[in-house]
Amino acid sequence: GKAKRNQKAPGLPPQPGKMVAIDCEMVGTGPGGRVSDLARCSIVNYHGDVMYDQYIRPTAPIVDYRTRWSGIRRQHMEIAIPFVRAQREILHILSGKIVIGHAIHNDFKALKYFHPKALTRDTSKIPLLNRKGGFPENVSISLKRLAKELLHQDIQVGKSGHSSVEDARATMELYKVVEAEWEQHL
């Protein structure tokens, strides 16, 4: 087969096929439900198509479903897959890709995984994106506020909690707003 080229030409955006956006939903485990454990993971490609979307059963018992935010309910755990299987499947998708996420360290932490920094794009830490939205540059602005301001999209509304697919798509769209300019400086 063709040799894989992971290095992108300087100043040029990476190829769309190399990019994915991820969003994870967490539930509370451990004492008082204060430990955040992975309960759903969604990955979309550059065009927003779903590549992965699974409910995931944490290894520890769930103390707090955090449904208001996570959208996770007890019945979702009946169709959930074990963490080790999910982790294997997810890392297989992320391997060698540029991964975009909002406050993405939280997602990687939940996956017990470190992605190479050079292949990671965190939309909560892009000064240019904040500036375009009229926000201070070095403040972490919520995905919800950025999506409203820059995409004119209302996400994370209603009592049913967040949809990680919707959030991953919004993250990818936000990245595209600054992609050409931002990649020049990387």
C-alpha positions in Angstrom: 0.0 0.0 0.0 0.9 3.7 -0.1 3.2 5.0 2.6 1.2 6.9 5.3 2.0 10.6 5.5 1.2 11.8 9.0 3.2 15.0 8.6 1.1 17.8 7.0 2.6 20.4 4.8 3.4 23.5 6.9 0.6 26.1 6.9 -1.9 23.8 5.1 -4.9 22.3 6.9 -4.7 18.6 7.3 -6.7 16.3 5.0 -10.4 16.0 6.0 -10.0 12.2 6.2 -7.5 12.6 8.9 -9.8 14.6 11.2 -12.3 13.6 13.8 -14.2 15.3 16.6 -15.0 13.6 19.9 -17.3 14.3 22.8 -17.8 12.1 25.8 -20.6 12.1 28.4 -19.7 11.2 32.0 -21.6 9.8 35.0 -20.5 9.9 38.7 -18.9 7.0 40.4 -17.0 6.6 43.7 -17.6 8.5 46.9 -20.5 10.9 46.5 -20.4 10.2 42.7 -17.6 12.7 42.4 -15.5 10.6 40.1 -16.3 11.3 36.4 -16.5 8.0 34.5 -17.1 7.6 30.8 -20.7 6.6 29.9 -21.1 7.6 26.3 -18.6 8.5 23.5 -19.4 10.0 20.1 -17.0 10.5 17.3 -17.8 12.3 14.0 -15.8 12.8 10.9 -15.0 16.1 9.2 -18.4 16.1 7.6 -20.2 15.5 10.8 -21.1 11.9 10.0 -21.2 9.6 13.1 -18.2 7.2 13.1 -18.8 6.0 16.6 -21.6 6.4 19.2 -21.8 4.0 22.1 -23.1 3.9 25.6 -20.3 2.6 27.9 -20.6 0.8 31.2 -18.1 2.1 33.7 -16.1 -0.4 35.7 -17.3 1.1 39.0 -20.9 1.3 40.1 -22.8 4.4 39.0 -23.7 6.6 41.9 -25.0 9.6 40.0 -26.3 9.5 36.4 -26.0 13.3 36.1 -28.9 13.0 33.6 -29.5 16.8 33.5 -26.1 17.2 31.9 -25.1 13.8 30.6 -28.4 12.7 29.1 -27.5 9.2 30.5 -30.3 7.1 32.2 -30.3 3.7 33.8 -31.9 2.1 30.7 -28.9 3.2 28.6 -26.7 0.9 30.6 -28.7 -2.1 29.4 -27.3 -1.6 25.9 -23.9 -0.3 27.1 -20.6 -2.0 26.2 -17.8 -2.6 28.7 -15.2 0.1 29.1 -12.2 -2.0 27.9 -14.0 -2.8 24.7 -15.0 0.8 24.1 -11.6 2.0 24.8 -10.0 -0.4 22.3 -12.5 0.6 19.6 -12.2 4.3 20.2 -8.4 4.3 20.3 -8.4 2.4 17.0 -10.4 5.2 15.4 -8.3 8.0 17.0 -4.9 6.5 16.1 -3.0 8.7 13.7 -5.9 11.2 13.4 -6.1 14.8 14.3 -8.6 14.8 17.1 -10.8 17.9 17.9 -12.6 18.4 21.1 -13.8 21.0 23.5 -11.8 20.9 26.8 -10.6 17.7 25.2 -8.4 16.7 28.2 -11.6 15.7 30.0 -12.4 13.3 27.2 -8.9 11.8 27.1 -8.9 11.5 30.9 -12.2 9.6 30.8 -10.7 7.3 28.1 -7.5 6.9 30.2 -5.6 7.9 27.2 -3.1 10.5 25.9 -3.3 11.6 22.3 -0.1 13.2 20.8 -0.3 17.0 21.4 0.6 17.7 17.8 -2.5 15.8 16.7 -4.9 17.4 19.2 -7.0 20.5 18.6 -8.9 21.9 21.6 -11.6 24.4 20.7 -11.7 25.7 24.2 -8.2 27.0 23.8 -8.2 28.7 20.4 -7.8 32.5 21.0 -8.8 33.2 17.3 -12.1 31.4 17.8 -12.9 33.4 21.0 -12.0 36.6 19.2 -14.3 35.8 16.3 -17.1 35.2 18.8 -16.4 38.4 20.6 -15.0 36.8 23.7 -11.8 37.4 25.6 -9.0 35.5 24.0 -7.5 33.5 26.9 -10.7 32.5 28.7 -12.3 29.1 28.2 -15.7 29.8 26.7 -18.4 27.0 26.9 -19.2 25.0 23.8 -22.8 26.2 24.2 -21.8 29.9 24.0 -19.4 29.5 21.1 -21.9 27.5 19.1 -24.6 30.1 19.7 -22.3 33.0 18.8 -20.4 31.6 15.8 -22.7 28.9 14.4 -26.1 30.4 15.5 -26.9 27.0 16.9 -28.6 26.3 20.2 -27.1 23.2 21.7 -27.5 21.5 25.1 -31.1 22.8 25.6 -33.9 21.0 27.4 -34.0 18.7 30.3 -32.9 15.6 28.5 -29.2 16.5 28.9 -26.4 16.9 26.3 -26.2 14.9 23.2 -22.5 13.9 22.6 -23.2 13.5 18.9 -24.6 17.1 18.7 -21.7 18.4 20.7 -19.1 16.6 18.6 -20.6 18.0 15.5 -20.7 21.5 16.9 -17.0 21.2 17.9 -16.1 20.2 14.4 -18.0 23.1 12.9 -16.3 25.5 15.3 -12.9 24.2 14.3 -13.8 24.8 10.6 -14.6 28.4 11.4 -10.9 29.0 12.1 -9.2 26.0 10.4 -7.5 27.7 7.5 -6.1 30.6 9.6 -5.3 28.6 12.7 -3.4 25.7 11.0 -1.0 28.3 9.5 0.3 29.0 12.9 0.8 25.4 14.0 
